[in-house]
Amino acid sequence: MPIVTVQVTREGSAPGRNSVTAEEKAAIIKGVSEVLLNVLNKPLESTYVVIEEVDLDNWGWGGLPTVQYRQKRAAGTKS
């Protein structure tokens, strides 16, 4: 019984949205389940997919919180 956790940022996939839509989540669940069926021969009925939405202020990269990193990139500055 595979359990797959997918983390997505809680930003939305289009302007004006602040989360992933129910339709997008359904597509993620379907796609991940089908990959496990096709690659590992795991039946769809035995695959669990958990989607976790991560708030923007709870992740970062480049040693900075995401908002600061994006501002730095937009300004064209390096490390």
C-alpha positions as CSV (number, residue, x, y, z in Angstrom):
1,M,0.0,0.0,0.0
2,P,1.9,3.1,-1.2
3,I,1.4,6.4,0.6
4,V,2.6,9.4,-1.3
5,T,2.8,12.9,0.1
6,V,2.8,15.8,-2.3
7,Q,3.7,19.2,-1.0
8,V,2.6,22.3,-2.9
9,T,2.9,25.9,-2.1
10,R,-0.2,27.7,-1.0
11,E,0.0,30.4,-3.7
12,G,-2.5,29.2,-6.2
13,S,-1.9,28.4,-9.8
14,A,-3.2,31.7,-11.2
15,P,-3.4,35.3,-10.2
16,G,-6.0,36.0,-7.5
17,R,-5.9,32.4,-6.1
18,N,-4.3,31.6,-2.8
19,S,-4.6,27.8,-3.0
20,V,-4.7,24.9,-5.3
21,T,-8.2,24.2,-6.6
22,A,-10.1,21.0,-5.9
23,E,-9.8,20.1,-9.6
24,E,-6.1,20.5,-9.6
25,K,-5.8,18.4,-6.4
26,A,-7.9,15.7,-8.1
27,A,-5.6,15.7,-11.1
28,I,-2.5,15.4,-8.9
29,I,-4.1,12.5,-7.1
30,K,-5.0,10.8,-10.3
31,G,-1.7,11.4,-11.9
32,V,0.4,10.2,-9.0
33,S,-1.8,7.1,-8.6
34,E,-1.4,6.3,-12.3
35,V,2.4,6.6,-12.1
36,L,2.5,4.0,-9.3
37,L,0.1,1.8,-11.3
38,N,2.2,2.0,-14.4
39,V,5.7,1.8,-12.8
40,L,5.2,-0.4,-9.8
41,N,1.9,-2.2,-10.8
42,K,0.2,-0.9,-7.6
43,P,-3.6,-0.9,-7.9
44,L,-5.3,2.4,-7.8
45,E,-7.4,1.2,-4.9
46,S,-4.3,0.6,-2.7
47,T,-2.6,4.0,-3.3
48,Y,-3.0,6.9,-0.9
49,V,-2.1,10.4,-2.0
50,V,-1.8,13.1,0.6
51,I,-1.6,16.7,-0.5
52,E,-0.1,19.2,1.9
53,E,-0.3,22.9,1.1
54,V,2.6,24.9,2.5
55,D,2.1,28.6,3.4
56,L,4.5,31.0,1.6
57,D,6.1,32.1,4.8
58,N,6.9,28.5,5.8
59,W,9.5,27.8,3.0
60,G,12.4,29.3,1.4
61,W,15.6,28.7,-0.7
62,G,18.9,30.2,-1.3
63,G,19.2,30.7,2.5
64,L,16.3,33.2,2.6
65,P,12.6,33.1,3.1
66,T,10.8,32.8,-0.2
67,V,9.5,36.4,-0.4
68,Q,13.0,37.8,0.3
69,Y,14.7,35.5,-2.2
70,R,12.2,36.5,-4.9
71,Q,12.7,40.2,-4.2
72,K,16.5,39.7,-4.4
73,R,16.1,37.8,-7.7
74,A,13.8,40.5,-9.1
75,A,16.3,43.1,-8.2
76,G,18.9,41.2,-10.1
77,T,21.3,40.8,-7.2
78,K,23.4,37.7,-6.6
79,S,24.2,36.0,-3.2
